[in-house]
């Protein structure tokens, strides 16, 4: 049986993870729309990952293809997706983390 404090901690952690995941999905979707396409490999390789422990939740969006970094330098797609979603991410965090 868990204490009320543990339930509150678990609730905050679950909401925090949901907020990060929703923010990552926004960035991932826009990055896929903006990614340069020759074969489609880069676009298909863009994914997100969430890592969490008791004190923090972190997420990332990216690609594992060798040329992803250079493609973003030449025609920004990932950095542009992050930039265009800054306000949406802030709003999502406030919305989901609101008690």
C-alpha positions as CSV (number, residue, x, y, z in Angstrom):
1,X,0.0,0.0,0.0
2,X,1.5,3.3,-1.1
3,X,1.3,6.5,0.9
4,X,-0.6,9.6,-0.3
5,X,2.8,11.2,-0.8
6,X,4.0,8.4,-3.1
7,X,0.7,8.6,-5.0
8,X,1.2,12.3,-5.6
9,X,4.8,11.8,-6.7
10,X,3.7,9.0,-9.1
11,X,0.9,11.3,-10.5
12,X,3.4,14.2,-11.1
13,X,5.8,11.8,-12.8
14,X,3.1,10.4,-15.1
15,X,1.9,13.9,-16.0
16,X,5.5,15.1,-16.6
17,X,6.2,12.1,-18.9
18,X,3.0,12.7,-20.8
19,X,3.8,16.4,-21.3
20,X,7.3,15.6,-22.6
21,X,6.0,12.8,-24.9
22,X,3.3,15.1,-26.4
23,X,5.9,17.9,-26.9
24,X,8.3,15.4,-28.6
25,X,5.5,14.2,-30.9
26,X,4.8,17.8,-32.1
27,X,8.5,18.3,-32.9
28,X,8.8,14.9,-34.5
29,X,5.8,15.5,-36.8
30,X,7.1,18.9,-37.9
31,X,10.6,17.6,-38.4
32,X,9.2,14.9,-40.7
33,X,7.3,17.5,-42.7
34,X,10.3,19.7,-43.1
35,X,13.0,17.0,-43.7
36,X,14.5,17.1,-47.2
37,X,13.5,14.0,-49.2
38,X,15.5,12.2,-51.8
39,X,14.8,8.6,-50.8
40,X,12.7,9.1,-47.7
41,X,15.2,7.3,-45.4
42,X,15.9,10.4,-43.4
43,X,12.2,11.2,-42.9
44,X,11.4,7.6,-41.9
45,X,14.3,7.5,-39.4
46,X,13.2,10.5,-37.3
47,X,12.0,9.2,-33.9
48,X,11.6,10.3,-30.3
49,X,12.7,8.9,-27.0
50,X,11.7,9.6,-23.4
51,X,13.8,8.8,-20.4
52,X,12.6,9.3,-16.9
53,X,13.5,8.8,-13.3
54,X,12.1,10.0,-10.0
55,X,13.6,13.5,-10.3
56,X,13.5,14.3,-14.1
57,X,12.1,13.5,-17.5
58,X,14.1,14.1,-20.6
59,X,13.3,13.6,-24.2
60,X,15.0,13.7,-27.6
61,X,14.0,13.8,-31.2
62,X,16.5,12.8,-33.9
63,X,17.7,10.4,-36.5
64,X,20.3,7.6,-36.6
65,X,21.2,8.1,-40.2
66,X,24.8,9.3,-40.8
67,X,23.9,12.4,-42.8
68,X,21.1,13.7,-40.6
69,X,23.3,16.3,-38.9
70,X,24.6,17.6,-42.2
71,X,21.1,17.6,-43.8
72,X,19.9,19.8,-40.9
73,X,22.9,22.1,-41.3
74,X,22.2,22.4,-45.0
75,X,18.4,22.6,-44.9
76,X,17.2,23.0,-41.3
77,X,14.4,20.6,-40.5
78,X,15.0,19.4,-36.9
79,X,16.2,22.7,-35.5
80,X,13.4,24.5,-37.4
81,X,10.8,22.1,-35.9
82,X,12.1,22.8,-32.4
83,X,12.1,26.6,-33.0
84,X,8.6,26.7,-34.4
85,X,7.2,24.7,-31.5
86,X,8.7,26.6,-28.6
87,X,5.5,28.3,-27.6
88,X,3.5,25.1,-28.2
89,X,5.9,23.2,-25.9
90,X,5.6,25.7,-23.1
91,X,1.8,25.7,-23.4
92,X,1.7,21.9,-23.4
93,X,3.9,21.7,-20.3
94,X,1.7,24.2,-18.4
95,X,-1.5,22.4,-19.5
96,X,-0.4,18.9,-18.6
97,X,1.4,19.8,-15.4
98,X,-1.5,22.0,-14.1
99,X,-3.0,20.3,-10.9
